[in-house]
Amino acid sequence: MNIIASADNNWAIGKNNELLIRIPQDMKRFRQMTTGNVVVMGRKTLESFPNQAPLKDRINIVLTANPNYEVKGAVIVHSMDELQEELQKYNSEDIYVIGGDSIYRQMLDLCDTAYITKIDYAYEADAHLPNLEKDPAWSMTEESEEQTYFDVIYTYQIYKRG
């Protein structure tokens, strides 16, 4: 399974249920990587999307504790056990965990690859990804050349477990 996220220097990923910054090239990369695959998210992540609608051309799986939560076009699960049972229907390499922070924490040990857009800046934030650089189970295996979006510098990094 894969993690995909963009994080700043402090591994922050969001504030007030919004991304810290929207970089068009990064959004395009996210779309290309996840289209045709399975995306796993929490309820708040789904609700941060335009019209609170599932992402097109993907199987959207939403983990929420709310037993009455329903969204047209998404598979709703209510526990980690139910989520893991649902995920067994798919190839592990086709599954992307897309947030938010509690979902990343719960799913981290089940994932083996993390695609991180690392933004060279420290934003004010209230949601964070676990710091893979400090986790001995993970190591960076690839890093792109520096990219820029106006005055924002970022790189694409790939981390592997093990």
Contacts in CASP RR format, 6 or more apart in sequence:
PFRMAT RR
TARGET T0000
AUTHOR 0000-0000-0000
METHOD contacts of the structure
MODEL  1
MNIIASADNNWAIGKNNELLIRIPQDMKRFRQMTTGNVVVMGRKTLESFP
NQAPLKDRINIVLTANPNYEVKGAVIVHSMDELQEELQKYNSEDIYVIGG
DSIYRQMLDLCDTAYITKIDYAYEADAHLPNLEKDPAWSMTEESEEQTYF
DVIYTYQIYKRG
1 87 0 8 1.000
1 92 0 8 1.000
1 93 0 8 1.000
1 95 0 8 1.000
1 96 0 8 1.000
1 97 0 8 1.000
1 107 0 8 1.000
1 110 0 8 1.000
1 111 0 8 1.000
1 112 0 8 1.000
1 113 0 8 1.000
2 93 0 8 1.000
2 95 0 8 1.000
2 96 0 8 1.000
2 97 0 8 1.000
2 111 0 8 1.000
2 112 0 8 1.000
2 113 0 8 1.000
2 114 0 8 1.000
2 115 0 8 1.000
3 96 0 8 1.000
3 97 0 8 1.000
3 104 0 8 1.000
3 107 0 8 1.000
3 108 0 8 1.000
3 111 0 8 1.000
3 113 0 8 1.000
3 114 0 8 1.000
3 115 0 8 1.000
3 116 0 8 1.000
3 129 0 8 1.000
4 30 0 8 1.000
4 33 0 8 1.000
4 34 0 8 1.000
4 96 0 8 1.000
4 97 0 8 1.000
4 98 0 8 1.000
4 114 0 8 1.000
4 115 0 8 1.000
4 116 0 8 1.000
5 13 0 8 1.000
5 98 0 8 1.000
5 99 0 8 1.000
5 104 0 8 1.000
5 114 0 8 1.000
5 115 0 8 1.000
5 116 0 8 1.000
5 117 0 8 1.000
5 129 0 8 1.000
6 13 0 8 1.000
6 19 0 8 1.000
6 20 0 8 1.000
6 21 0 8 1.000
6 23 0 8 1.000
6 26 0 8 1.000
6 116 0 8 1.000
6 117 0 8 1.000
6 118 0 8 1.000
6 119 0 8 1.000
6 154 0 8 1.000
7 13 0 8 1.000
7 116 0 8 1.000
7 117 0 8 1.000
7 118 0 8 1.000
7 119 0 8 1.000
7 128 0 8 1.000
7 129 0 8 1.000
8 20 0 8 1.000
8 118 0 8 1.000
8 119 0 8 1.000
8 121 0 8 1.000
8 122 0 8 1.000
8 123 0 8 1.000
8 125 0 8 1.000
9 118 0 8 1.000
9 119 0 8 1.000
9 120 0 8 1.000
9 121 0 8 1.000
9 122 0 8 1.000
10 122 0 8 1.000
10 123 0 8 1.000
10 125 0 8 1.000
10 128 0 8 1.000
11 128 0 8 1.000
11 129 0 8 1.000
11 130 0 8 1.000
11 131 0 8 1.000
11 132 0 8 1.000
12 20 0 8 1.000
12 122 0 8 1.000
12 123 0 8 1.000
12 125 0 8 1.000
12 127 0 8 1.000
12 128 0 8 1.000
12 129 0 8 1.000
13 19 0 8 1.000
13 20 0 8 1.000
13 99 0 8 1.000
13 100 0 8 1.000
13 101 0 8 1.000
13 104 0 8 1.000
13 125 0 8 1.000
13 127 0 8 1.000
13 128 0 8 1.000
13 129 0 8 1.000
14 20 0 8 1.000
14 123 0 8 1.000
14 125 0 8 1.000
14 126 0 8 1.000
14 127 0 8 1.000
15 123 0 8 1.000
15 124 0 8 1.000
15 125 0 8 1.000
15 126 0 8 1.000
15 127 0 8 1.000
16 126 0 8 1.000
17 44 0 8 1.000
17 47 0 8 1.000
17 48 0 8 1.000
18 48 0 8 1.000
19 48 0 8 1.000
20 119 0 8 1.000
20 123 0 8 1.000
20 125 0 8 1.000
21 119 0 8 1.000
21 123 0 8 1.000
21 149 0 8 1.000
21 152 0 8 1.000
23 117 0 8 1.000
23 119 0 8 1.000
23 149 0 8 1.000
23 152 0 8 1.000
23 154 0 8 1.000
24 149 0 8 1.000
25 147 0 8 1.000
25 149 0 8 1.000
26 117 0 8 1.000
26 149 0 8 1.000
26 154 0 8 1.000
29 117 0 8 1.000
29 156 0 8 1.000
33 96 0 8 1.000
33 115 0 8 1.000
34 55 0 8 1.000
34 58 0 8 1.000
34 96 0 8 1.000
34 98 0 8 1.000
35 56 0 8 1.000
35 57 0 8 1.000
35 58 0 8 1.000
36 57 0 8 1.000
36 58 0 8 1.000
36 59 0 8 1.000
36 94 0 8 1.000
37 58 0 8 1.000
37 59 0 8 1.000
37 94 0 8 1.000
37 95 0 8 1.000
37 96 0 8 1.000
38 58 0 8 1.000
38 59 0 8 1.000
38 61 0 8 1.000
38 87 0 8 1.000
38 90 0 8 1.000
38 94 0 8 1.000
38 95 0 8 1.000
38 96 0 8 1.000
39 55 0 8 1.000
39 58 0 8 1.000
39 59 0 8 1.000
39 60 0 8 1.000
39 61 0 8 1.000
39 96 0 8 1.000
39 97 0 8 1.000
39 98 0 8 1.000
40 61 0 8 1.000
40 63 0 8 1.000
40 83 0 8 1.000
40 87 0 8 1.000
40 95 0 8 1.000
40 96 0 8 1.000
40 97 0 8 1.000
40 98 0 8 1.000
40 99 0 8 1.000
40 103 0 8 1.000
40 107 0 8 1.000
41 60 0 8 1.000
41 61 0 8 1.000
41 62 0 8 1.000
41 63 0 8 1.000
41 97 0 8 1.000
41 98 0 8 1.000
41 99 0 8 1.000
41 100 0 8 1.000
41 103 0 8 1.000
42 62 0 8 1.000
42 63 0 8 1.000
42 64 0 8 1.000
42 99 0 8 1.000
42 100 0 8 1.000
42 102 0 8 1.000
42 103 0 8 1.000
43 62 0 8 1.000
43 63 0 8 1.000
43 64 0 8 1.000
43 66 0 8 1.000
43 69 0 8 1.000
44 100 0 8 1.000
45 98 0 8 1.000
45 99 0 8 1.000
45 100 0 8 1.000
45 103 0 8 1.000
46 52 0 8 1.000
46 54 0 8 1.000
46 60 0 8 1.000
46 62 0 8 1.000
46 71 0 8 1.000
46 74 0 8 1.000
49 55 0 8 1.000
52 71 0 8 1.000
53 71 0 8 1.000
54 60 0 8 1.000
54 62 0 8 1.000
54 71 0 8 1.000
54 72 0 8 1.000
54 73 0 8 1.000
54 74 0 8 1.000
59 75 0 8 1.000
59 90 0 8 1.000
60 71 0 8 1.000
60 73 0 8 1.000
60 74 0 8 1.000
60 75 0 8 1.000
61 74 0 8 1.000
61 75 0 8 1.000
61 76 0 8 1.000
61 77 0 8 1.000
61 83 0 8 1.000
61 86 0 8 1.000
61 87 0 8 1.000
62 69 0 8 1.000
62 71 0 8 1.000
62 74 0 8 1.000
62 75 0 8 1.000
62 76 0 8 1.000
62 77 0 8 1.000
63 77 0 8 1.000
63 78 0 8 1.000
63 79 0 8 1.000
63 80 0 8 1.000
63 83 0 8 1.000
63 103 0 8 1.000
63 106 0 8 1.000
64 76 0 8 1.000
64 77 0 8 1.000
64 78 0 8 1.000
65 78 0 8 1.000
66 78 0 8 1.000
67 78 0 8 1.000
69 76 0 8 1.000
70 76 0 8 1.000
75 86 0 8 1.000
77 83 0 8 1.000
77 86 0 8 1.000
80 106 0 8 1.000
84 110 0 8 1.000
87 95 0 8 1.000
92 112 0 8 1.000
97 103 0 8 1.000
97 104 0 8 1.000
97 107 0 8 1.000
97 111 0 8 1.000
100 127 0 8 1.000
101 127 0 8 1.000
101 128 0 8 1.000
101 129 0 8 1.000
104 129 0 8 1.000
104 130 0 8 1.000
105 130 0 8 1.000
108 130 0 8 1.000
111 161 0 8 1.000
112 160 0 8 1.000
112 161 0 8 1.000
112 162 0 8 1.000
113 158 0 8 1.000
113 159 0 8 1.000
113 160 0 8 1.000
113 161 0 8 1.000
114 132 0 8 1.000
114 138 0 8 1.000
114 158 0 8 1.000
114 159 0 8 1.000
114 160 0 8 1.000
115 156 0 8 1.000
115 157 0 8 1.000
115 158 0 8 1.000
116 129 0 8 1.000
116 132 0 8 1.000
116 156 0 8 1.000
116 157 0 8 1.000
116 158 0 8 1.000
116 159 0 8 1.000
117 154 0 8 1.000
117 155 0 8 1.000
117 156 0 8 1.000
117 157 0 8 1.000
118 154 0 8 1.000
118 155 0 8 1.000
118 156 0 8 1.000
118 157 0 8 1.000
119 152 0 8 1.000
119 153 0 8 1.000
119 154 0 8 1.000
120 152 0 8 1.000
120 153 0 8 1.000
120 154 0 8 1.000
120 155 0 8 1.000
121 152 0 8 1.000
121 153 0 8 1.000
132 138 0 8 1.000
132 140 0 8 1.000
132 159 0 8 1.000
133 140 0 8 1.000
137 161 0 8 1.000
137 162 0 8 1.000
138 159 0 8 1.000
138 160 0 8 1.000
138 161 0 8 1.000
138 162 0 8 1.000
139 159 0 8 1.000
139 160 0 8 1.000
139 162 0 8 1.000
140 157 0 8 1.000
140 158 0 8 1.000
140 159 0 8 1.000
141 158 0 8 1.000
141 159 0 8 1.000
141 160 0 8 1.000
142 156 0 8 1.000
142 157 0 8 1.000
142 158 0 8 1.000
143 155 0 8 1.000
143 156 0 8 1.000
143 157 0 8 1.000
143 158 0 8 1.000
144 155 0 8 1.000
144 156 0 8 1.000
144 157 0 8 1.000
145 155 0 8 1.000
146 153 0 8 1.000
146 154 0 8 1.000
146 155 0 8 1.000
147 153 0 8 1.000
147 154 0 8 1.000
147 155 0 8 1.000
147 156 0 8 1.000
148 154 0 8 1.000
END
